[in-house]
Amino acid sequence: MLSSPSPWLLQLKHERPHFQLTNDKEVFDIAIVGAGIAGIATAYHVLKYTTGKVLLLDAGRIAHGATGRNAGQVVSYFERPFSDIVRAFGMEMAVRGQAEVESGWGILEDILEQCALNVHLHAFAGYAGFTTTEQILGALHELQIRRVSGLPFEPLLMKVDPTLQSQIPPELQDLILTVPHSKILDALKTLDSSFIAAEVSKKGCMNSARFCEELTGWMLREYGNRLHIAEHLPVTKITLTASEAQISTTERLIRASRVVLCTNGFENFSIVNRDGPDIDTSFHGDIQGIIGYMAGYTDEPRQDPAAISYYKAHLESGPYIYLTRRPYEHPTVGAISLVCIGGPERFLPDRSAYDPQSPIPADIEETLDRELRTTYVDLPPRASKSFLWQGLMGYTPNKIRRVGREPKNPILLYNLGCNGVGILPSVIGGKRIGKILKGIQLQPSIFDPSDTHR
């Protein structure tokens, strides 16, 4: 089956005119490459923290890349175990990084309120279901670190089972709340009795593409004399000197005092550094591409928003299946309930060859449908599959977002990578960039660009 538009792109204003750059000679203070949620959040904070002229450019349209083709889920965890980040960076720096990501909730809420945006951010208690003792022990060790470090946490829900509880080390027992098995299954919205525990954490849902579109409109109204936007303007090369960035595009050469890459790592353009060592040979060539596949099922409005992850013992399609449920305003049908499922992934063998409209593999489509209908109990038989889409995720070698100045030339800055859990990191990354360009001295961070991939 061919990919359909994601439900998030369907809600955008497709009839608006494209943004174009008209002045061929203007020099900008800051150029931002990439107009997904990372680029939009960066533009917002740069405009807020500085007084410079900002250019936001994208090879396509605003929010039509990974931002418009994601799962629409808001979470605050990393794409690698927090315990691993502690080992790599030390407790203090790892905890500071985790707390910063979690502060993204407040940043999002402030933007929505202060800019009077209409997009909805649904926040609630989400669940992750576990089927093995190994998964439970891994989650408990993560909770133990959060407890020791002072980060907030919720106890793990585990079914009443003396044999299972006897396998939990004494020092982790007080991180468990034993409950009837039925309560676990109810939290996970499943009848699959192989799920024996559930992790509780704050999760949410948001149309990040619509967020970008609405925030762009607000920025143009508020900072129209300082913000310039150019869509459908692919970058072909960035040349860095000691004083500026020269950005070659398919139409013209752009000059800026600073340039910020807010891409997913698949730039498909070269970076030439005339004031230091070569940059292309660092992490840019190591970005790993993964295609994620998702399906959306529609039904009459009925239940509260939810987000659930299912970790099964032998899941062949990926590490886990994730599901979200939310109210959805369909452009033609009106108010409905939308249940989305994702999880199956495929590596991108050729980082330059990706078409988001390419057919969804038949086995992927079958897996999504089977996992939803056999795991999720609240899907009515009449629910219809209305959406089937895919999105490209770019992962840095250490699975942590890159935010800050390029160490080989500070003219270049980054807010990129790790799109698998990109909404909150993109937003906090934008705030970090705004502070850096204002001249605020920040503490060393796990997000700092470096040639050593910890």
BELBEL-V223063 format. One record per pair of residues at least 12 apart in sequence whose C-alpha atoms are under 7 Angstrom apart, sorted by the first residue. I is the first residue (numbers start at 1). GAP is how many residues later the second one is. D is the distance in Angstrom with one decimal. If there is no record, write none. Layout:
((I	GAP	D) (I	GAP	D))
This chain:
((1	358	5.5) (1	359	5.7) (1	361	7.0) (2	355	6.8) (2	356	6.3) (2	357	4.1) (2	358	5.8) (3	354	5.3) (3	355	6.3) (3	356	5.6) (3	357	5.9) (3	385	5.5) (3	386	4.9) (4	383	5.8) (4	384	5.3) (4	385	5.5) (5	384	6.4) (6	62	7.0) (6	63	5.8) (6	381	6.3) (6	382	7.0) (6	383	5.6) (7	380	6.7) (8	60	5.9) (8	199	5.7) (8	201	6.2) (8	202	7.0) (9	59	5.6) (9	200	6.7) (11	320	6.4) (12	198	6.1) (18	213	6.4) (19	210	5.7) (19	211	5.0) (19	212	5.4) (20	209	6.5) (20	210	4.5) (20	211	6.2) (21	208	6.7) (21	209	5.3) (27	228	5.2) (27	229	5.6) (28	25	5.4) (28	26	6.1) (28	27	6.6) (28	227	6.4) (28	228	4.5) (28	229	6.6) (29	23	5.4) (29	24	5.2) (29	25	6.1) (29	227	5.3) (29	228	4.9) (29	229	6.2) (30	23	6.5) (30	24	4.9) (30	25	6.3) (30	226	5.7) (30	227	6.0) (30	228	4.8) (30	229	5.6) (31	23	5.8) (31	24	4.6) (31	25	6.0) (31	225	6.0) (31	227	6.3) (31	228	4.7) (31	229	6.2) (32	23	6.0) (32	24	4.8) (32	25	6.3) (32	227	5.8) (32	228	4.8) (32	229	6.1) (32	230	6.8) (33	23	6.2) (33	24	5.3) (33	25	6.1) (33	227	6.2) (33	228	5.0) (33	229	5.7) (33	230	6.9) (34	23	6.0) (34	24	4.8) (34	227	6.7) (34	228	5.0) (34	229	5.2) (35	21	6.7) (35	22	6.4) (35	23	5.5) (35	27	5.1) (35	28	6.0) (36	26	6.1) (36	27	4.3) (36	29	6.6) (36	31	5.4) (36	176	7.0) (37	26	6.7) (37	30	6.1) (37	171	6.6) (37	175	5.9) (37	386	7.0) (37	389	6.4) (38	224	5.5) (38	377	6.5) (38	388	4.5) (38	389	6.4) (38	392	6.5) (39	223	5.1) (40	172	6.1) (41	385	6.9) (41	386	5.4) (41	389	5.0) (42	388	3.7) (42	389	6.6) (42	391	6.6) (42	392	6.8) (44	175	7.0) (45	385	6.0) (45	386	5.4) (45	389	4.9) (46	388	4.3) (49	385	5.6) (49	386	6.5) (49	389	5.9) (50	388	5.7) (52	174	6.8) (53	173	4.6) (53	174	6.2) (54	172	6.0) (54	173	5.0) (54	174	6.2) (55	172	6.1) (55	173	4.8) (55	174	5.7) (56	172	6.2) (56	173	4.8) (56	174	6.3) (57	172	5.7) (57	173	4.7) (57	174	5.7) (57	176	6.6) (58	172	6.5) (58	173	5.0) (58	174	6.0) (58	175	5.8) (58	176	6.3) (59	172	6.2) (59	173	4.6) (59	174	4.7) (59	175	3.9) (59	176	6.9) (60	171	5.7) (60	172	4.4) (60	173	7.0) (61	170	5.3) (61	171	6.3) (62	151	7.0) (63	146	5.0) (63	149	6.3) (66	325	5.6) (66	326	6.0) (66	327	7.0) (67	141	6.1) (67	142	5.6) (68	140	6.9) (68	141	4.9) (69	321	6.2) (69	322	5.0) (70	321	6.0) (71	223	7.0) (72	133	5.6) (72	134	5.4) (72	135	5.6) (72	136	6.6) (73	131	5.8) (73	132	4.6) (73	133	6.4) (74	129	5.7) (74	130	4.6) (74	131	5.4) (74	132	6.9) (74	349	6.2) (74	350	6.9) (75	128	5.1) (75	129	6.6) (75	346	6.6) (76	25	6.0) (76	26	5.6) (76	348	6.6) (78	343	6.9) (79	320	5.7) (80	319	6.3) (82	60	6.5) (83	59	6.1) (88	366	5.6) (89	357	6.8) (93	352	6.2) (93	353	6.5) (94	352	6.6) (95	54	6.8) (97	348	6.6) (97	349	6.2) (100	328	7.0) (101	323	6.1) (101	324	5.7) (101	327	6.4) (104	320	5.1) (104	323	6.2) (104	324	5.6) (105	319	7.0) (115	103	6.6) (117	97	6.3) (119	91	6.6) (119	92	5.9) (120	86	6.1) (121	83	6.9) (121	84	6.0) (121	85	5.0) (122	82	5.2) (122	83	5.2) (122	84	6.6) (122	183	6.9) (123	80	5.8) (123	81	4.2) (123	82	6.8) (124	78	5.8) (124	79	5.7) (124	80	6.0) (125	75	6.4) (125	76	5.6) (125	77	4.8) (125	78	6.0) (126	74	5.8) (126	75	5.4) (126	76	5.7) (126	77	5.2) (126	180	6.4) (126	181	5.1) (126	182	5.9) (127	61	6.6) (127	71	6.1) (127	72	5.4) (127	73	4.9) (127	74	6.5) (127	180	6.6) (127	181	4.9) (127	182	6.4) (128	70	5.3) (128	71	5.0) (128	72	6.8) (128	180	5.6) (128	181	4.5) (128	182	5.9) (129	59	6.5) (129	66	6.1) (129	68	5.9) (129	69	4.5) (129	70	6.6) (129	180	6.1) (129	181	4.9) (129	182	5.8) (130	65	5.4) (130	66	6.1) (130	67	5.3) (130	68	6.1) (130	180	6.8) (130	181	5.2) (130	182	6.7) (131	63	5.5) (131	64	4.5) (131	65	5.6) (131	180	6.6) (131	181	5.7) (131	182	6.1) (132	181	6.5) (140	32	6.6) (140	35	6.8) (154	46	6.0) (154	47	6.8) (155	20	5.0) (155	21	5.3) (155	22	6.0) (156	19	6.3) (156	20	4.8) (156	21	5.9) (156	42	6.1) (156	43	5.0) (156	44	6.7) (157	19	6.0) (157	20	5.0) (157	21	5.9) (157	22	6.6) (157	40	5.4) (157	41	5.1) (157	42	6.3) (158	18	6.6) (158	19	6.1) (158	20	4.8) (158	21	6.1) (158	38	6.1) (158	39	4.2) (158	40	6.5) (159	19	5.4) (159	20	5.1) (159	21	5.4) (159	22	4.7) (159	25	6.8) (159	37	5.7) (159	38	6.2) (160	18	5.3) (160	19	5.6) (160	20	5.7) (160	21	6.7) (181	15	7.0) (184	12	6.9) (184	13	6.3) (184	14	6.3) (188	120	6.5) (189	187	5.7) (189	188	5.6) (189	189	6.5) (190	185	5.5) (190	186	5.0) (190	187	4.9) (191	186	6.4) (192	183	6.4) (203	104	6.7) (233	16	6.4) (233	17	6.5) (234	15	5.6) (234	16	6.0) (235	12	6.9) (235	13	5.9) (235	14	4.2) (235	15	6.6) (235	34	6.5) (236	12	5.6) (236	13	5.2) (236	14	6.6) (236	33	4.7) (236	34	6.8) (237	32	5.1) (237	33	4.8) (237	34	5.9) (238	32	6.3) (238	33	4.8) (238	34	6.2) (239	32	5.9) (239	33	4.7) (239	34	6.0) (240	32	6.1) (240	33	4.8) (240	34	5.8) (240	35	6.9) (240	171	6.9) (241	32	6.5) (241	33	5.1) (241	34	5.3) (242	33	5.5) (243	14	6.6) (244	12	5.7) (244	13	4.4) (244	14	6.2) (244	167	6.4) (245	12	6.1) (245	13	6.2) (245	14	6.4) (245	166	6.7) (257	154	6.9) (258	153	4.9) (258	154	6.1) (259	152	6.4) (259	153	5.2) (259	154	6.2) (260	152	6.0) (260	153	4.6) (260	154	5.3) (261	152	6.3) (261	153	4.8) (261	154	6.1) (261	155	6.7) (262	152	6.2) (262	153	4.9) (262	154	5.0) (263	153	5.4) (264	129	6.9) (264	130	5.0) (264	152	5.6) (264	153	4.8) (264	155	6.6) (265	19	6.5) (265	22	6.0) (265	129	5.8) (265	151	6.6) (265	152	5.8) (266	85	6.9) (268	84	6.8) (275	134	6.9) (276	132	5.9) (276	133	6.6) (277	131	6.3) (282	169	6.6) (286	111	6.4) (287	107	6.1) (287	108	5.5) (287	109	5.1) (287	110	6.4) (288	106	5.7) (288	107	5.1) (288	108	6.6) (289	58	6.0) (289	59	5.2) (289	62	6.6) (289	103	6.7) (289	104	5.8) (289	105	4.9) (289	106	6.5) (290	55	6.5) (290	56	5.7) (290	57	4.5) (290	58	5.5) (290	102	5.9) (290	103	5.2) (290	104	6.6) (291	54	5.5) (291	55	5.2) (291	56	6.2) (291	57	6.5) (291	99	6.6) (291	100	5.6) (291	101	4.6) (291	102	6.1) (292	51	6.8) (292	52	6.2) (292	53	4.7) (292	54	6.8) (292	98	5.5) (292	99	5.4) (292	100	6.4) (293	49	5.8) (293	50	6.7) (293	51	5.8) (293	52	6.3) (293	96	6.0) (293	97	4.4) (293	98	6.7) (294	46	6.9) (294	47	5.6) (294	48	4.3) (294	94	5.9) (294	95	5.5) (294	96	6.0) (295	45	5.6) (295	46	5.5) (295	47	6.6) (295	73	6.9) (295	92	5.4) (295	93	4.4) (295	94	6.3) (296	42	6.5) (296	43	5.6) (296	44	4.3) (296	45	6.5) (296	89	5.8) (296	90	5.9) (296	91	4.7) (296	92	6.4) (297	41	5.7) (297	42	5.1) (297	43	6.3) (297	86	6.1) (297	87	5.3) (297	88	4.2) (297	89	5.6) (297	90	6.8) (298	38	6.6) (298	39	5.7) (298	40	4.7) (298	41	6.4) (298	85	5.6) (298	86	5.6) (298	87	6.5) (298	88	6.4) (299	37	5.8) (299	38	5.1) (299	39	6.5) (299	84	5.1) (300	36	4.9) (300	37	5.4) (301	26	6.5) (301	34	6.7) (301	35	4.6) (301	36	4.4) (302	35	6.6) (304	22	6.6) (305	20	5.1) (305	21	4.3) (305	22	6.9) (306	18	5.5) (306	19	5.0) (306	20	6.7) (307	16	5.6) (307	17	4.3) (307	18	6.5) (308	14	5.7) (308	15	5.2) (308	16	6.4) (309	12	5.7) (309	13	4.2) (309	14	6.2) (310	12	6.2) (317	26	7.0) (317	27	4.6) (317	28	6.6) (318	25	5.8) (318	26	5.1) (318	27	6.0) (320	23	5.9) (321	21	5.9) (321	22	4.5) (322	19	5.7) (322	20	5.4) (322	21	5.9) (323	17	5.6) (323	18	4.4) (323	19	6.5) (324	15	5.7) (324	16	5.2) (324	17	6.6) (325	13	5.7) (325	14	4.4) (325	15	6.4) (326	12	5.5) (326	13	6.7) (341	27	6.7) (341	31	6.9) (342	26	6.8) (344	20	6.5) (356	34	6.2) (356	35	6.5) (393	25	6.7) (393	26	5.0) (393	27	5.8) (394	23	5.4) (394	24	5.5) (394	25	5.8) (395	22	5.3) (395	23	4.4) (395	24	6.9) (396	21	5.6) (396	22	6.3) (397	56	6.5) (398	55	5.7) (398	56	6.1) (399	19	6.1) (400	18	6.3) (400	47	6.6) (401	15	5.9) (401	16	5.1) (401	17	5.6) (401	46	5.8) (402	12	6.0) (402	13	5.6) (402	14	5.5) (402	15	6.4) (402	45	5.1) (402	46	6.1) (402	47	5.5) (403	12	4.5) (403	13	6.8) (403	26	5.8) (403	44	5.2) (403	45	5.6) (403	46	6.3) (404	29	6.3) (404	44	5.5) (404	45	6.1) (405	44	6.6) (406	43	6.1) (407	42	6.9) (407	43	6.6) (415	14	5.7) (415	15	6.8))
